Amino acid sequence: MDGTDGIVSNLRSLKDELGAGSIDGPRVSSLLSELASDTREVGAGNQGLTMLASALDAGASKLGGQ
């Protein structure tokens, strides 16, 4: 599927970050935001992927203090 390389890379980074001894909230927030953007782009209007992207954005906002 076109455009998934960025998602895979960010998921790997997110996994590493969440497995670290000390989680960097702003870094996780940034990764979630990037995943949301990439998911929307790849989803091209797919309702399920749009909902996933919204959930990722919500998590990013909470970690980012918004």
PyRosetta script that sets phi, psi and omega in degrees:
from pyrosetta import init, pose_from_sequence

init()
pose = pose_from_sequence("MDGTDGIVSNLRSLKDELGAGSIDGPRVSSLLSELASDTREVGAGNQGLTMLASALDAGASKLGGQ")
pose.set_psi(1, 129.0)
pose.set_omega(1, -179.4)
pose.set_phi(2, -63.8)
pose.set_psi(2, 141.0)
pose.set_omega(2, 174.4)
pose.set_phi(3, 85.6)
pose.set_psi(3, 5.3)
pose.set_omega(3, -176.4)
pose.set_phi(4, -88.5)
pose.set_psi(4, -10.9)
pose.set_omega(4, -179.0)
pose.set_phi(5, -59.4)
pose.set_psi(5, -42.2)
pose.set_omega(5, 178.9)
pose.set_phi(6, -64.9)
pose.set_psi(6, -38.6)
pose.set_omega(6, 179.1)
pose.set_phi(7, -65.0)
pose.set_psi(7, -46.5)
pose.set_omega(7, -179.9)
pose.set_phi(8, -60.7)
pose.set_psi(8, -44.7)
pose.set_omega(8, 179.9)
pose.set_phi(9, -61.9)
pose.set_psi(9, -45.1)
pose.set_omega(9, 179.7)
pose.set_phi(10, -68.0)
pose.set_psi(10, -35.0)
pose.set_omega(10, 176.2)
pose.set_phi(11, -64.8)
pose.set_psi(11, -39.7)
pose.set_omega(11, 176.5)
pose.set_phi(12, -63.2)
pose.set_psi(12, -43.7)
pose.set_omega(12, 179.0)
pose.set_phi(13, -64.2)
pose.set_psi(13, -40.2)
pose.set_omega(13, 178.9)
pose.set_phi(14, -64.0)
pose.set_psi(14, -43.7)
pose.set_omega(14, 177.8)
pose.set_phi(15, -58.7)
pose.set_psi(15, -46.3)
pose.set_omega(15, 179.2)
pose.set_phi(16, -62.1)
pose.set_psi(16, -43.9)
pose.set_omega(16, -178.5)
pose.set_phi(17, -64.1)
pose.set_psi(17, -42.9)
pose.set_omega(17, -178.8)
pose.set_phi(18, -72.3)
pose.set_psi(18, -21.7)
pose.set_omega(18, 178.0)
pose.set_phi(19, -88.6)
pose.set_psi(19, -5.3)
pose.set_omega(19, -179.0)
pose.set_phi(20, -73.0)
pose.set_psi(20, 157.7)
pose.set_omega(20, 179.4)
pose.set_phi(21, -61.8)
pose.set_psi(21, -37.6)
pose.set_omega(21, 179.3)
pose.set_phi(22, -125.5)
pose.set_psi(22, 119.3)
pose.set_omega(22, -176.8)
pose.set_phi(23, -83.9)
pose.set_psi(23, 130.4)
pose.set_omega(23, 177.8)
pose.set_phi(24, -89.8)
pose.set_psi(24, 97.9)
pose.set_omega(24, -176.3)
pose.set_phi(25, -53.8)
pose.set_psi(25, -48.7)
pose.set_omega(25, 178.8)
pose.set_phi(26, -61.5)
pose.set_psi(26, -36.5)
pose.set_omega(26, 178.2)
pose.set_phi(27, -66.7)
pose.set_psi(27, -43.8)
pose.set_omega(27, 178.0)
pose.set_phi(28, -63.5)
pose.set_psi(28, -41.2)
pose.set_omega(28, 177.9)
pose.set_phi(29, -59.2)
pose.set_psi(29, -43.9)
pose.set_omega(29, 179.1)
pose.set_phi(30, -63.9)
pose.set_psi(30, -42.8)
pose.set_omega(30, 178.9)
pose.set_phi(31, -63.4)
pose.set_psi(31, -42.8)
pose.set_omega(31, 178.6)
pose.set_phi(32, -62.7)
pose.set_psi(32, -40.4)
pose.set_omega(32, 178.8)
pose.set_phi(33, -64.2)
pose.set_psi(33, -42.7)
pose.set_omega(33, 177.9)
pose.set_phi(34, -64.7)
pose.set_psi(34, -40.5)
pose.set_omega(34, 177.9)
pose.set_phi(35, -63.1)
pose.set_psi(35, -40.2)
pose.set_omega(35, 178.6)
pose.set_phi(36, -61.6)
pose.set_psi(36, -46.3)
pose.set_omega(36, -179.9)
pose.set_phi(37, -62.6)
pose.set_psi(37, -46.4)
pose.set_omega(37, 179.9)
pose.set_phi(38, -64.9)
pose.set_psi(38, -37.9)
pose.set_omega(38, 179.9)
pose.set_phi(39, -65.1)
pose.set_psi(39, -42.0)
pose.set_omega(39, 177.3)
pose.set_phi(40, -61.7)
pose.set_psi(40, -43.1)
pose.set_omega(40, -178.8)
pose.set_phi(41, -63.3)
pose.set_psi(41, -46.4)
pose.set_omega(41, -179.1)
pose.set_phi(42, -70.8)
pose.set_psi(42, -34.7)
pose.set_omega(42, -175.8)
pose.set_phi(43, -69.1)
pose.set_psi(43, -25.2)
pose.set_omega(43, 177.3)
pose.set_phi(44, 43.8)
pose.set_psi(44, 51.0)
pose.set_omega(44, 175.4)
pose.set_phi(45, 88.9)
pose.set_psi(45, 0.5)
pose.set_omega(45, 176.9)
pose.set_phi(46, -64.0)
pose.set_psi(46, 125.5)
pose.set_omega(46, -173.6)
pose.set_phi(47, -60.6)
pose.set_psi(47, -43.1)
pose.set_omega(47, -179.8)
pose.set_phi(48, -63.4)
pose.set_psi(48, -42.8)
pose.set_omega(48, 179.6)
pose.set_phi(49, -71.0)
pose.set_psi(49, -31.6)
pose.set_omega(49, 175.7)
pose.set_phi(50, -65.2)
pose.set_psi(50, -40.7)
pose.set_omega(50, 177.6)
pose.set_phi(51, -65.4)
pose.set_psi(51, -41.1)
pose.set_omega(51, 177.2)
pose.set_phi(52, -61.5)
pose.set_psi(52, -44.8)
pose.set_omega(52, 179.3)
pose.set_phi(53, -60.8)
pose.set_psi(53, -39.3)
pose.set_omega(53, 177.8)
pose.set_phi(54, -64.3)
pose.set_psi(54, -40.4)
pose.set_omega(54, 178.1)
pose.set_phi(55, -65.7)
pose.set_psi(55, -40.3)
pose.set_omega(55, 177.3)
pose.set_phi(56, -63.5)
pose.set_psi(56, -41.3)
pose.set_omega(56, 177.0)
pose.set_phi(57, -62.3)
pose.set_psi(57, -41.1)
pose.set_omega(57, 179.7)
pose.set_phi(58, -63.1)
pose.set_psi(58, -42.3)
pose.set_omega(58, 176.9)
pose.set_phi(59, -63.6)
pose.set_psi(59, -41.3)
pose.set_omega(59, 178.4)
pose.set_phi(60, -61.8)
pose.set_psi(60, -42.6)
pose.set_omega(60, -179.8)
pose.set_phi(61, -63.9)
pose.set_psi(61, -42.9)
pose.set_omega(61, -179.4)
pose.set_phi(62, -64.9)
pose.set_psi(62, -42.3)
pose.set_omega(62, 178.6)
pose.set_phi(63, -70.1)
pose.set_psi(63, -28.1)
pose.set_omega(63, -180.0)
pose.set_phi(64, -84.9)
pose.set_psi(64, -0.5)
pose.set_omega(64, 177.4)
pose.set_phi(65, 78.9)
pose.set_psi(65, 22.4)
pose.set_omega(65, -178.7)
pose.set_phi(66, -100.6)
pose.dump_pdb("model.pdb")
